[in-house]
Amino acid sequence: MMETAYSITIWYLSDSVLQNVQNETIVARIWLKLESLYMTKSLKNQIYLKVKFFGFKMEKDRSLDKNLDEFNKLIIDLENIGEKIDNENQTVVLLNSLPSACSQLDIITYSCETSTLEELELVI
């Protein structure tokens, strides 16, 4: 089973990432190495993720589901480095990310009854 986990893990790494873990033979060590490389709580990483989150805009050529997936991934990435974005800020950023063709006033009107980001995503 460990060989399968190792093979699957290695299979999904890009060549540039694979170079960083090529000497590791245990899956747990690969994960630790990847975390140390990419999940650091450096100020540079925090700022990058926050700028990306607060500047998030939905892309017109993507489906709504893919845009929401990208938005939620940013929230998860921030949480993974210890940055908690409260529900109110998530909602404001999500509303602000909508294309100008969407009437934010209508969405706000409908979302006033909602209390969670998940409910707002359903309204959108």
N, C-alpha and C positions, 0 to 999 in steps of 0.2 A: 504494500500500500504506500509506503514511503517513497518507493521508486516512482510510482505513478504520480504522486503529488509533486515530486521533484521534476519529472518530465513535463507535467502540465505547466508548472510554474515557469520553467525555462522556455517552454514553447511560446508563451505569450509575452516574453520580454523582447523589446527591440534590440537591435545589435548594439547600439550605444549603451543601453542599460546593461545588457548582458556582459559587456566588457568589465563593468564594475563588480560583478558577482561571479565571474568565471572560475575563481579559485574555491568557491564555496561548494561543498558537497552535501550539505544538510539543508533541508527546506527552511527550518527555523532560523538558521544563520543567514540564509538568503533574505528572508523577511526582515531580520534585524538590520542587515546592511541596507536594504531598500528604504527602511524607515529612517535610518540615520542620514541617508542621502537626500531623501525627498520629503520627509515629514518633519523637517527641522522647524523649530519655533523661532528661527532667526527673524530679526526685525525686517530684513529685506523680503522674506517670504510673507510675513504678516502684511506688510504694506502692499505687496503685489496682489495678494488675494483680496484684501479689502478694496483696493482700487478696482479690481476686476468685478467684485461683487457690487459695489455702490455705483459703478458705471455700466452695469449690465443692461443691455438692450436686446430685445427679441429680434431675431433675424427674420425678415419677411419670407425668405425662400425656404425656411425650415418650418416643419409642422409645429403646432402648438405643443404637442407632447414632447418633441425634441427640445424645444426652447425651455419648457418647464423642467425637463430632466437636467439640462445644463444649469439652470438656476438652482435647483436642489443640490446638484453636485458641488456648486460653489459654497453653499451653506454647510454641507458635510465636510468639505475641505477645510473651511474655517474652524468648524468644531473639532476636527482632528488635530489642529494645532493649538487648541485651547481657547479659541475666540468664539464667544457665544453672541450671536446676533439675535436680538429679541424679536418677538412676533411682529411688533409694530413696525420696526425697521424693515423686516422682510416684506411686509405688506406694502409699505411705501415704495420700496425698490421695485417690487413686482409690478405695481400699478404704473410706475414711471417707466418701466421697460417696454410697455405696450407700444405698438406702432401708432403714429399720430392718427391713423384712420379709425382707431378705436376711440369711442367717446369715454374718456375717463369719468366724466360726470355720471353717466349711466351706470358704469361699473361700481362707482362709489355708492350710488343710490342703492343698488342691489346688495352690495357687500356690507352695508351698515348693520344688517341683521346677523352677519357672520362674525364669528369670534376667533376663528383660526385661519391660518394660512391655507390649510388644506381645503377649507370651505370656500375661500376666495378663489382658489385654483379651479374649483368646480364651477363657480359662477362665471369665470372667464371662459 
